[in-house]
Amino acid sequence: MSSASASPPSSWSGRHGGRVIRLLFGMNGEASGTSGVPGGGLRTAWLTIAGSLLFVDTINVFTVLDDAARLHRRLSAWEPVIWEGSSGIAELTVCGIIYLALRVARPGVTSWRRVLVVHAGASVAYSTTHVALMIGLRRAAYAIRGFQYLGPAEWLYEYRKDLVSYVLIGAIFWLCTRPARAASPAAVVEPPSLSPSSFDIVEGARMTRVPVSAIGAVRAAGELCRISPG
C-alpha cells in the first residue's frame, strides 16, 4: 500500500454535532408533541444545518483546488472532497449533542451559570466526537483509495473552530425549536347597552325625565298609564 501525506485545510464551515439522525428528524417524542418541541421545527433545523454544510463544504472544495493550482501544487480532486465530506458527515452525525444541551440548559429559560457550565462541557464532547469521527472517515476513505491518511489531528486547533460553530448551530436549533408563544387574548369590547338610562314622562306641556331605575311599575289606566315609583 502506498503512502500519501495530506493536510486538510481549515474550513470555516460550522462544526455541527449530533446524537441520532432520527432524533433530528423529530421521529421520537418531539414529533408527536409529547416533549413540547414541534417535530416540524426540529426537522427545519436539521435541514438548515444539512443545507448549510453542503453549500459551505462545496465552496471549500473548489477553494482548495484553486489554491493548489495557484501554488502549482499537484492535488487530486478526490482529496478535498474527502476532507470536506468527512467533516460534514461527522458534523451532521453529532450535531444532536448541541440540541440535547439546549434541552438541558436553554438560554433565556435557565440561569446563565447553568447555561455556561452545561454548554462548556457539551462543546468539549461535541468537538471530541466530531474530530474522532472525521479522522476515522478520512482514514477509511484513503484506505479504499490505496493510501494512508497522515493528516494532522490537532484537537485544540479543531476545538477553536468547533466552538464557534457550536454557537452558530446552537442558534439554529434555538430559533427553530422555540416554543410557540400563546396568542394574547383579544381585548373584549363591551357592546353598547340598548336599555335607556332614563324615561320621559309627559304631562300636558310638561315633561319630566326620571331614571329608569326609579320606576317600579307601569300600569294601564284607560288611555293613560300610571307610573309607580320603585
C-alpha positions in Angstrom: 0.0 0.0 0.0 1.5 3.3 -1.0 1.6 6.2 1.4 0.4 9.8 0.8 0.5 12.7 3.2 -2.4 15.1 3.2 -3.0 18.1 5.4 -6.7 19.1 5.2 -7.1 22.9 5.0 -9.0 24.7 7.7 -12.7 25.1 6.9 -14.9 27.9 8.1 -17.9 25.8 7.9 -19.8 25.2 11.1 -18.9 22.1 13.1 -22.3 20.6 13.9 -22.7 17.8 16.3 -25.5 15.3 16.8 -26.9 12.4 18.7 -29.0 10.3 16.4 -30.3 11.2 12.9 -33.8 10.0 13.7 -33.9 12.5 16.7 -33.1 15.3 14.3 -36.0 14.3 12.1 -38.4 14.5 15.0 -39.3 10.9 14.8 -39.5 10.3 18.6 -41.4 12.1 21.3 -40.8 15.5 19.7 -42.7 14.7 16.6 -45.9 13.8 18.4 -45.6 16.9 20.6 -45.1 14.9 23.9 -41.9 16.8 24.7 -43.2 20.3 23.9 -40.9 20.7 20.9 -42.6 20.6 17.5 -41.2 18.0 15.2 -41.5 20.4 12.3 -39.2 22.9 13.9 -36.6 20.2 14.6 -36.7 19.0 11.0 -36.3 22.6 9.8 -33.2 23.0 12.0 -31.7 19.7 10.8 -32.4 20.6 7.1 -30.9 24.1 7.6 -27.8 22.5 9.0 -27.5 19.9 6.3 -28.1 22.5 3.5 -25.5 24.9 5.1 -22.9 22.1 5.3 -23.4 21.1 1.7 -23.2 24.6 0.5 -20.1 25.6 2.5 -18.2 22.3 2.0 -18.8 22.5 -1.8 -17.3 26.0 -1.8 -14.4 24.8 0.3 -13.6 22.0 -2.1 -13.3 24.4 -5.1 -11.3 26.9 -2.9 -8.8 24.3 -2.0 -8.4 23.2 -5.6 -8.0 26.8 -6.8 -5.4 27.5 -4.1 -3.4 24.4 -5.1 -3.5 25.4 -8.7 -2.2 28.9 -7.9 0.6 27.4 -5.8 1.4 24.9 -8.6 0.8 22.1 -6.2 -0.5 18.8 -7.6 -3.6 17.8 -5.8 -6.2 15.2 -6.8 -9.8 16.4 -6.6 -10.9 13.4 -4.5 -8.7 14.6 -1.6 -10.5 17.8 -0.7 -13.8 16.1 -1.4 -12.9 13.5 1.3 -11.6 16.2 3.7 -14.7 18.3 3.5 -17.2 15.4 3.1 -15.9 13.6 6.1 -16.0 16.7 8.2 -19.6 17.5 7.0 -20.8 13.9 7.6 -19.2 13.9 11.1 -20.8 17.3 11.9 -24.2 16.2 10.8 -24.0 13.0 12.7 -23.0 14.5 16.0 -25.0 17.8 16.0 -27.6 16.4 18.3 -25.2 16.9 21.2 -25.9 20.6 20.8 -29.6 20.1 20.7 -29.6 17.9 23.8 -27.5 20.6 25.6 -30.1 23.1 24.7 -32.8 20.9 26.1 -31.0 20.7 29.4 -29.9 24.4 29.6 -31.8 26.7 27.2 -30.7 30.3 27.2 -33.4 32.6 28.3 -35.1 29.9 30.3 -32.4 28.6 32.7 -29.8 30.5 34.7 -26.8 31.8 32.8 -24.5 29.9 35.2 -26.2 26.6 34.3 -26.1 27.5 30.6 -22.3 28.2 30.7 -21.5 25.0 32.6 -23.7 22.7 30.5 -22.6 24.1 27.2 -18.9 24.3 28.1 -19.0 20.5 28.8 -21.2 19.8 25.7 -18.8 21.7 23.4 -15.9 19.6 24.5 -17.9 16.4 23.9 -19.1 17.7 20.6 -15.7 18.6 19.3 -14.0 15.4 20.5 -16.7 13.3 18.9 -16.6 15.3 15.7 -12.8 15.1 15.3 -12.7 11.4 16.1 -15.4 10.5 13.6 -13.9 12.8 11.0 -10.4 11.3 11.2 -11.9 7.8 11.1 -13.8 8.5 8.0 -10.8 10.0 6.3 -8.6 7.1 7.1 -11.2 4.7 5.8 -11.6 6.7 2.6 -7.9 6.9 2.0 -7.5 3.1 2.6 -10.2 2.4 0.0 -8.1 4.6 -2.5 -5.0 2.6 -1.6 -3.3 5.3 0.5 -2.7 6.1 4.2 -4.1 9.3 5.7 -1.4 11.2 7.5 -3.2 14.4 8.1 -2.9 16.1 11.5 -5.4 15.6 14.2 -4.8 18.6 16.4 -7.7 18.7 18.8 -7.1 22.2 20.2 -6.9 23.6 16.7 -10.2 21.9 15.8 -11.8 22.9 19.1 -11.4 26.6 18.4 -13.3 26.2 15.1 -15.8 23.8 16.7 -16.5 26.3 19.5 -17.6 29.0 17.0 -19.7 26.5 15.1 -21.2 25.2 18.3 -22.6 28.7 18.9 -23.9 29.1 15.3 -25.6 25.7 15.2 -26.9 26.2 18.7 -28.5 29.4 17.5 -30.2 27.5 14.6 -31.6 24.9 17.0 -32.7 27.6 19.4 -34.5 29.6 16.8 -36.2 26.6 15.1 -37.4 24.9 18.2 -38.6 27.9 20.2 -42.0 27.1 21.8 -44.8 28.9 20.2 -46.0 31.9 22.1 -49.6 31.8 23.3 -51.6 34.4 21.5 -52.6 37.2 23.7 -56.4 37.3 24.2 -58.1 40.0 22.2 -59.5 42.9 24.1 -63.1 42.3 24.9 -65.3 45.2 23.7 -68.4 45.6 25.6 -71.4 46.2 23.3 -73.3 49.4 24.0 -76.2 49.0 26.3 -79.5 49.0 24.4 -81.5 49.8 27.5 -82.3 53.5 28.1 -81.0 55.0 31.3 -83.9 57.4 31.7 -87.6 57.7 31.0 -89.5 60.8 29.8 -92.9 61.4 31.4 -95.1 63.9 29.6 -98.0 65.6 31.4 -99.5 68.2 29.1 -96.8 70.7 28.2 -94.6 69.5 31.0 -92.0 66.7 30.6 -90.2 65.1 33.5 -87.2 62.9 32.9 -86.8 60.2 35.6 -84.2 57.4 35.9 -85.4 54.1 34.7 -84.1 52.6 38.0 -86.6 54.8 39.9 -89.6 53.4 38.1 -91.1 50.4 39.9 -94.1 49.6 37.6 -96.2 51.0 34.8 -100.0 50.2 34.9 -102.6 50.9 32.3 -105.3 53.4 33.3 -107.7 53.8 30.4 -106.0 55.9 27.7 -103.4 56.8 30.2 -100.9 54.9 32.3 -100.0 55.1 35.9 -96.3 55.0 36.9 -95.4 53.8 40.3 -92.0 54.7 41.9 -89.7 51.8 42.6 
